[in-house]
Amino acid sequence: MSSAVLLLLVCGCALAVLSPVAYGAPMDTDDRPVWDSIRLCDIPNEPSPGQCMLPAECVAYGKINDVSSLSSIERFSFIKQIQCNGSDTVPYVCCPRNSDAYREPYVNETMVPKNRVASRIAFDADSCGIQSYVAKIRGGQLAEIDEFPWMAMLLYERDNNALTQGCGGALISRTYVITAAHCVTGKNFQQTKGRLKFVRLREYNIHTNPDCVYENDLKDCSDDMIDLVPQAVIPHPEYDSESSNQQHDIALIRIEQTPPFTDFLRSICLPEQNFESSATPGKKLSVSGWGRTDIFKDNLGPDVLSPIKLKLSLPYVEREKCSKTFRLWSFALGPGQMCAGGERAKDTCAGDSGSPLMSYDMKRAIWYITGIVSLGVRGCGVEGLPGVYTNVHHYLPWIKMYTGA
């Protein structure tokens, strides 16, 4: 038995290796059973399992993670499928153990289209906070194609007529998007961002339209993205862009009525109660957006805006602890602000300013918008310094004055 190796299943997808010691053998530092860090995972088109590791440590991944991959459905689908459960902080990938290259780094393009008719009639067409996406075992920072269908991308026009992505938002009704006030107004706003030109919905990968992925022997394509012209921009009247505290950092954008809701277009629910009144410290919240990331740094460079929708899980930080932390920075947390994050390398760089901080009601299977990405320290993911979010519940009377919701 001393030479045997015991394999234990961890999280349903990875293997940890434990080497036992012969009975009666002296137990010193070198002989004690220890857990190896190797975690095994599956790779499409490969006969043997790979190892779950950081992308930067996988030579094979570096060879396929290029800009052209993002516009190739087959290659992009492969990249999504080799994500594995490594960490909420960064995406891990399944890397070949005995080779520096993947055998066939693509997913078969002959797969049949996925039938989404059933999921579209399974819930009320006007209901909020519902998504057809069902959580999968594997981890990773890339969102699924139908995950968070209320996400909005704000597009700005520069003097040279070029469109740039600058902020995020969330659809809260057929005619209103909610975002941060600093995304639509402020001193030197147009000089730094440009003029708000469109609100984009049904976006996933900015390099393709429509967006498609291949998974589970099916080809899954979203509806075409849509760019809607803002009809009115309504920042909160008490917002002061020159205030360092950035209180009242919330705004509404009225748009022309959206097309009917589908798996790829839906509104998120407004909160029914103040999240802070019942939340326990560390409760997980989610953010999403096309924010800054190092996922594609090998080819796009570090700290660039992601071309693909990202997601991240963050812990709630109670008000007293957050206020005490920022007091050292001469920052006073206002009644309409809340905190989340503060873990090393975990922050809303993965979500743009204006993107929603979301909570999930497991009993009702509904997503609520809890906060709006507002401000944080320079350099995302600084341990002990959480991000500051606008508390949406605090502004419900103001929101409903316009939306009537």
Backbone torsions as a table, in degrees:
resi	resn	phi	psi	omega
1	MET	NA	-22.2	-175.1
2	SER	-63.3	-23.2	-178.6
3	SER	-96.0	-0.8	-176.5
4	ALA	-75.9	158.2	176.1
5	VAL	-124.8	123.3	-178.9
6	LEU	-95.7	126.5	-180.0
7	LEU	-105.4	126.5	179.4
8	LEU	-116.8	136.4	178.9
9	LEU	-78.5	129.0	-179.6
10	VAL	-121.3	125.5	175.9
11	CYS	58.7	19.8	175.4
12	GLY	74.4	-0.4	-174.3
13	CYS	-143.3	-8.6	-175.4
14	ALA	-135.5	155.9	-178.8
15	LEU	-117.0	135.3	173.6
16	ALA	-107.9	144.5	-175.0
17	VAL	-106.9	123.8	179.2
18	LEU	-118.1	123.2	-179.6
19	SER	-100.8	112.5	-177.7
20	PRO	-78.4	160.4	178.4
21	VAL	-106.7	142.6	-179.7
22	ALA	-59.1	142.7	180.0
23	TYR	-59.0	132.2	177.5
24	GLY	87.8	-7.3	179.8
25	ALA	-71.2	145.5	177.9
26	PRO	-62.2	136.7	-177.5
27	MET	-99.1	94.9	172.4
28	ASP	-108.8	-174.0	-174.4
29	THR	-58.2	-34.8	-174.9
30	ASP	-84.4	-20.6	-173.3
31	ASP	-96.8	-10.9	-176.7
32	ARG	-67.4	144.7	175.6
33	PRO	-60.0	134.6	179.3
34	VAL	-134.4	152.3	176.3
35	TRP	-86.0	127.9	173.4
36	ASP	-80.6	151.8	-178.4
37	SER	-83.1	-2.0	-177.8
38	ILE	-69.3	128.2	174.1
39	ARG	-126.3	123.0	-176.2
40	LEU	-87.4	153.5	-176.8
41	CYS	-155.0	166.8	-177.8
42	ASP	-95.7	142.0	176.8
43	ILE	-120.3	128.0	176.9
44	PRO	-56.1	138.9	176.6
45	ASN	69.6	11.6	179.4
46	GLU	-113.7	137.1	-178.6
47	PRO	-77.1	-23.5	-177.2
48	SER	-120.7	154.1	-178.1
49	PRO	-68.1	155.0	175.4
50	GLY	-104.4	-171.2	-179.2
51	GLN	-117.3	133.5	179.8
52	CYS	-79.2	120.8	-176.7
53	MET	-152.3	173.6	177.1
54	LEU	-65.6	141.7	180.0
55	PRO	-54.7	-38.2	-177.2
56	ALA	-66.4	-20.3	-178.7
57	GLU	-92.5	-5.3	-176.3
58	CYS	-104.8	108.0	-179.5
59	VAL	-62.0	-40.8	-178.2
60	ALA	-62.3	-39.1	-179.9
61	TYR	-66.8	-38.3	178.7
62	GLY	-60.7	-28.5	-178.8
63	LYS	-75.7	-24.4	-176.8
64	ILE	-107.9	-12.7	-176.3
65	ASN	-87.8	75.5	178.3
66	ASP	-122.9	173.6	-175.8
67	VAL	-60.3	-38.2	-178.8
68	SER	-63.3	-24.0	179.5
69	SER	-62.5	-30.6	-173.1
70	LEU	-73.6	-20.5	178.2
71	SER	-104.1	0.0	176.2
72	SER	-100.3	112.7	-177.2
73	ILE	-59.7	-42.5	-176.8
74	GLU	-64.4	-43.8	-179.0
75	ARG	-72.3	-42.6	-179.7
76	PHE	-63.3	-40.4	178.4
77	SER	-62.7	-37.3	177.1
78	PHE	-63.6	-45.2	-179.8
79	ILE	-60.1	-40.0	178.6
80	LYS	-65.4	-38.7	-175.1
81	GLN	-75.9	-17.2	177.5
82	ILE	-93.2	4.2	170.0
83	GLN	-64.1	144.0	179.6
84	CYS	-141.2	166.3	-175.8
85	ASN	-72.1	95.6	177.2
86	GLY	-113.4	-53.3	-173.9
87	SER	-166.9	151.4	171.3
88	ASP	-70.9	-21.9	-172.6
89	THR	-74.1	-48.8	-179.0
90	VAL	-134.1	153.8	178.0
91	PRO	-76.6	131.3	172.7
92	TYR	-97.1	156.2	179.4
93	VAL	-127.6	154.8	177.8
94	CYS	-87.4	116.0	-172.2
95	CYS	-110.5	139.3	176.4
96	PRO	-57.6	139.1	-176.5
97	ARG	-86.0	-26.9	-174.7
98	ASN	-123.1	24.0	-178.8
99	SER	-154.9	156.3	177.0
100	ASP	-102.6	19.2	178.8
101	ALA	-152.3	148.0	172.9
102	TYR	-77.1	143.5	-178.3
103	ARG	-65.7	-51.6	-179.5
104	GLU	-138.3	86.8	-173.4
105	PRO	-79.6	58.1	176.9
106	TYR	-158.8	165.7	176.9
107	VAL	-110.8	139.3	-175.5
108	ASN	-52.3	123.7	-176.8
109	GLU	-82.6	-1.0	-178.2
110	THR	-91.0	9.3	-178.4
111	MET	-65.6	150.7	-178.8
112	VAL	-79.1	151.6	-179.9
113	PRO	-65.4	145.1	176.3
114	LYS	-75.5	135.7	178.2
115	ASN	-88.4	110.3	-177.9
116	ARG	-100.5	5.5	-177.8
117	VAL	-59.8	-42.6	-176.9
118	ALA	-60.8	-43.2	-177.5
119	SER	-70.2	-27.6	-178.0
120	ARG	-73.1	-25.5	-179.4
121	ILE	-101.7	4.2	-175.7
122	ALA	-81.0	-11.1	179.3
123	PHE	-142.8	164.3	-179.5
124	ASP	-57.8	131.7	-175.7
125	ALA	-64.0	-21.1	-177.7
126	ASP	-106.8	4.2	-177.5
127	SER	-72.4	151.8	-177.9
128	CYS	-106.1	163.7	170.0
129	GLY	70.0	11.6	-178.1
130	ILE	-107.4	138.1	174.5
131	GLN	-132.0	148.9	-178.8
132	SER	-78.4	-18.2	-178.5
133	TYR	-61.9	132.4	174.8
134	VAL	-111.6	129.1	-174.8
135	ALA	-56.0	134.5	178.2
136	LYS	-102.0	167.8	-176.4
137	ILE	-69.4	-40.9	-173.3
138	ARG	-69.7	154.2	-179.7
139	GLY	-97.0	-156.0	178.8
140	GLY	122.8	159.7	-176.8
141	GLN	-93.4	-15.4	179.7
142	LEU	-78.2	127.8	177.7
143	ALA	-71.3	162.3	174.1
144	GLU	-78.9	163.0	-173.4
145	ILE	-64.5	-28.4	-179.7
146	ASP	-112.6	19.5	-179.3
147	GLU	-88.9	138.2	-179.3
148	PHE	53.3	62.3	-175.1
149	PRO	-70.2	-1.2	177.2
150	TRP	-92.5	-2.0	-176.7
151	MET	-66.0	137.4	178.6
152	ALA	-122.4	145.5	174.9
153	MET	-113.5	126.7	178.2
154	LEU	-91.5	127.5	-178.4
155	LEU	-111.6	133.7	-176.3
156	TYR	-115.7	148.7	-179.8
157	GLU	-109.0	125.8	177.2
158	ARG	-88.3	177.6	179.5
159	ASP	-60.7	-29.7	-179.0
160	ASN	-88.1	13.2	177.6
161	ASN	70.5	6.8	178.0
162	ALA	-77.6	138.3	177.5
163	LEU	-92.1	134.9	178.3
164	THR	-130.8	145.0	174.7
165	GLN	-83.6	134.8	-176.3
166	GLY	-135.3	-28.7	-178.6
167	CYS	-145.5	169.4	175.2
168	GLY	-117.6	179.6	178.3
169	GLY	-169.4	-177.1	179.7
170	ALA	-140.5	137.3	177.3
171	LEU	-76.0	123.4	180.0
172	ILE	-112.9	-5.7	173.9
173	SER	-163.0	-179.3	179.4
174	ARG	-67.7	-16.4	-174.7
175	THR	-128.2	3.4	-178.2
176	TYR	-134.8	138.0	172.3
177	VAL	-116.8	138.9	178.1
178	ILE	-106.3	141.8	-178.1
179	THR	-153.9	-170.0	177.1
180	ALA	-89.5	145.2	179.6
181	ALA	-62.5	-35.7	-177.5
182	HIS	-68.7	-8.8	176.3
183	CYS	-84.2	-12.4	-174.7
184	VAL	-130.0	-6.3	-178.4
185	THR	-156.2	171.6	176.2
186	GLY	128.7	167.7	178.9
187	LYS	-61.7	130.1	179.5
188	ASN	60.1	22.4	-177.3
189	PHE	-58.0	-51.3	-176.8
190	GLN	-69.2	-28.3	178.6
191	GLN	-69.4	-33.1	-176.6
192	THR	-90.1	-37.7	-177.0
193	LYS	-107.2	-34.9	-172.6
194	GLY	105.1	-167.8	-179.2
195	ARG	-95.0	131.1	177.8
196	LEU	-62.6	117.3	-172.8
197	LYS	-104.9	-48.0	-176.2
198	PHE	-139.8	155.3	164.8
199	VAL	-109.2	116.3	-176.9
200	ARG	-97.3	130.3	177.0
201	LEU	-120.3	164.9	-179.2
202	ARG	58.9	32.8	177.8
203	GLU	-97.8	147.4	174.9
204	TYR	-138.2	-59.3	179.4
205	ASN	-120.8	114.9	-173.3
206	ILE	-67.9	-12.0	-178.9
207	HIS	-87.9	-9.7	-177.7
208	THR	-134.2	152.0	175.0
209	ASN	-159.7	114.7	0.8
210	PRO	-74.0	165.9	178.1
211	ASP	-87.8	137.8	179.7
212	CYS	-137.2	151.2	170.9
213	VAL	-137.6	154.8	174.5
214	TYR	-111.4	125.2	-177.6
215	GLU	-160.8	142.6	178.1
216	ASN	53.2	42.3	177.7
217	ASP	65.3	21.3	179.5
218	LEU	-133.1	146.9	172.5
219	LYS	-95.4	121.9	-175.3
220	ASP	-118.1	115.8	-177.9
221	CYS	-119.7	140.2	177.6
222	SER	-83.8	170.3	169.9
223	ASP	-69.8	159.0	177.3
224	ASP	-58.8	144.0	175.2
225	MET	-66.2	154.8	179.4
226	ILE	-129.8	137.6	175.6
227	ASP	-107.8	117.2	-178.7
228	LEU	-108.5	137.5	-179.1
229	VAL	-80.1	129.9	176.6
230	PRO	-61.1	130.3	176.8
231	GLN	-89.4	-31.8	178.2
232	ALA	-157.7	142.7	177.3
233	VAL	-116.6	123.5	-170.9
234	ILE	-126.8	87.1	174.2
235	PRO	-74.2	154.6	177.8
236	HIS	-61.6	134.9	-174.6
237	PRO	-63.6	-21.3	-178.7
238	GLU	-95.2	2.4	-179.9
239	TYR	-72.3	132.9	178.5
240	ASP	-123.8	109.4	-175.3
241	SER	-65.7	-20.0	-178.3
242	GLU	-91.4	-1.9	177.7
243	SER	-80.7	131.9	-179.2
244	SER	-68.8	-24.2	-178.4
245	ASN	-81.1	-17.9	176.7
246	GLN	52.1	41.2	176.5
247	GLN	-72.4	156.5	-178.8
248	HIS	61.5	32.9	-178.2
249	ASP	-81.8	75.0	-176.8
250	ILE	-149.4	144.2	-179.2
251	ALA	-151.0	156.2	174.8
252	LEU	-115.7	144.0	174.1
253	ILE	-121.9	117.9	176.3
254	ARG	-86.8	130.3	-178.2
255	ILE	-123.3	165.1	172.5
256	GLU	-64.3	152.9	-174.3
257	GLN	-57.2	135.0	-178.2
258	THR	-73.6	163.5	170.5
259	PRO	-63.4	170.2	177.6
260	PRO	-55.7	148.2	-179.9
261	PHE	-69.7	145.0	177.2
262	THR	-140.4	-168.4	175.4
263	ASP	-62.0	-21.7	-174.1
264	PHE	-108.8	2.1	179.1
265	LEU	-148.1	118.6	-177.6
266	ARG	-163.6	156.4	177.8
267	SER	-93.1	154.5	174.4
268	ILE	-94.4	150.8	-177.6
269	CYS	-77.3	141.7	170.3
270	LEU	-74.6	149.9	-176.5
271	PRO	-67.8	140.2	178.3
272	GLU	-89.2	-20.9	177.2
273	GLN	-145.9	163.9	179.9
274	ASN	-69.7	118.9	-178.1
275	PHE	-55.8	-39.0	-175.1
276	GLU	-67.6	-21.4	-176.8
277	SER	-72.2	-21.6	-177.3
278	SER	-128.0	-7.2	-175.5
279	ALA	-74.2	144.4	174.1
280	THR	-97.7	147.8	179.1
281	PRO	-55.4	134.6	178.8
282	GLY	90.0	-6.3	178.1
283	LYS	-57.1	136.3	-173.7
284	LYS	-78.4	133.9	173.2
285	LEU	-121.7	165.3	-178.0
286	SER	-126.0	146.6	172.2
287	VAL	-128.9	156.5	178.9
288	SER	-149.1	159.1	178.4
289	GLY	157.2	-172.7	-180.0
290	TRP	-111.2	50.6	-173.5
291	GLY	-82.9	-168.7	-176.1
292	ARG	-76.0	140.1	-174.9
293	THR	-153.6	159.9	174.1
294	ASP	-107.1	9.1	-177.6
295	ILE	-56.4	-42.0	-176.0
296	PHE	-107.2	26.3	-172.0
297	LYS	-65.3	-25.6	-179.0
298	ASP	-62.3	-29.2	-176.4
299	ASN	-120.7	-27.6	179.5
300	LEU	-100.0	-13.4	-176.8
301	GLY	98.4	160.9	-178.0
302	PRO	-75.6	153.2	171.2
303	ASP	56.8	46.5	178.9
304	VAL	-107.0	159.2	174.9
305	LEU	-65.9	134.4	-178.5
306	SER	-75.0	136.5	174.9
307	PRO	-79.4	-8.9	-176.2
308	ILE	-122.8	143.4	-179.0
309	LYS	-60.2	129.6	-179.4
310	LEU	-108.4	167.5	173.7
311	LYS	-145.4	157.5	-178.7
312	LEU	-158.1	143.7	176.8
313	SER	-101.1	133.0	-177.7
314	LEU	-131.5	146.4	177.1
315	PRO	-85.8	142.1	173.5
316	TYR	-70.0	138.9	177.0
317	VAL	-114.4	122.2	-175.8
318	GLU	-62.3	152.2	-172.6
319	ARG	-57.7	-45.2	-176.7
320	GLU	-61.1	-44.4	179.8
321	LYS	-66.1	-41.9	-178.9
322	CYS	-65.9	-43.7	179.7
323	SER	-61.0	-41.5	179.7
324	LYS	-64.3	-39.3	179.8
325	THR	-63.0	-48.0	-174.7
326	PHE	-80.9	-12.0	176.5
327	ARG	-60.7	-31.5	178.4
328	LEU	-66.8	-20.0	-179.8
329	TRP	-101.2	11.0	-177.3
330	SER	57.9	37.3	179.4
331	PHE	-114.2	124.1	179.9
332	ALA	-102.4	120.1	179.8
333	LEU	-73.7	123.6	-178.3
334	GLY	-82.6	166.2	-179.5
335	PRO	-64.7	-20.5	179.6
336	GLY	-99.4	20.5	179.9
337	GLN	-125.0	154.5	178.1
338	MET	-145.4	170.3	-173.9
339	CYS	-128.7	149.9	174.5
340	ALA	-155.8	154.6	178.9
341	GLY	98.8	-140.9	179.8
342	GLY	86.1	10.1	175.1
343	GLU	-100.4	150.4	-176.1
344	ARG	-57.8	126.9	177.2
345	ALA	66.0	11.1	176.5
346	LYS	-115.6	112.9	177.8
347	ASP	-163.2	177.8	-174.5
348	THR	-86.5	32.3	162.0
349	CYS	-62.5	-26.2	179.4
350	ALA	-74.2	-11.1	176.2
351	GLY	-127.6	141.2	179.6
352	ASP	-71.5	163.8	166.7
353	SER	-55.9	140.4	179.6
354	GLY	88.5	-12.3	179.9
355	SER	-73.3	157.2	-176.6
356	PRO	-80.4	141.9	165.2
357	LEU	-95.2	122.2	-166.4
358	MET	-119.7	145.3	174.3
359	SER	-120.5	148.6	-175.8
360	TYR	-115.3	125.2	175.8
361	ASP	-90.1	103.7	-174.3
362	MET	-67.8	-32.5	-178.9
363	LYS	-67.8	-38.6	-176.9
364	ARG	-100.1	-7.3	-178.8
365	ALA	56.0	48.4	-177.4
366	ILE	-131.7	141.0	175.2
367	TRP	-96.4	138.5	176.3
368	TYR	-120.3	145.5	171.4
369	ILE	-84.0	120.7	-177.1
370	THR	-100.5	-41.1	-178.2
371	GLY	-144.4	177.0	176.8
372	ILE	-129.1	130.7	179.7
373	VAL	-57.7	121.2	-174.7
374	SER	-118.8	-65.9	-177.3
375	LEU	-152.9	162.2	178.5
376	GLY	-161.6	178.7	-179.1
377	VAL	-74.9	156.1	177.5
378	ARG	-66.4	130.0	-175.5
379	GLY	88.1	101.5	-172.2
380	CYS	-67.3	154.2	172.1
381	GLY	69.9	42.9	176.8
382	VAL	-86.4	123.5	-176.1
383	GLU	-61.0	132.1	178.2
384	GLY	87.9	-5.6	179.7
385	LEU	-121.1	97.2	-178.8
386	PRO	-72.1	164.5	173.4
387	GLY	-82.4	155.0	179.5
388	VAL	-106.8	133.1	-176.7
389	TYR	-125.7	148.6	171.9
390	THR	-74.5	127.7	179.7
391	ASN	-80.0	107.2	-172.9
392	VAL	-63.1	-38.7	-178.1
393	HIS	-58.4	-35.5	-179.2
394	HIS	-60.7	-26.8	-174.7
395	TYR	-107.6	15.6	-178.8
396	LEU	-56.9	-45.1	178.9
397	PRO	-58.0	-41.1	179.2
398	TRP	-66.8	-42.2	179.8
399	ILE	-62.3	-47.6	-176.1
400	LYS	-69.7	-20.2	176.2
401	MET	-62.1	-29.1	179.9
402	TYR	-99.3	-44.1	-173.7
403	THR	-83.9	-25.3	-177.0
404	GLY	72.6	7.5	-177.2
405	ALA	-72.6	NA	NA
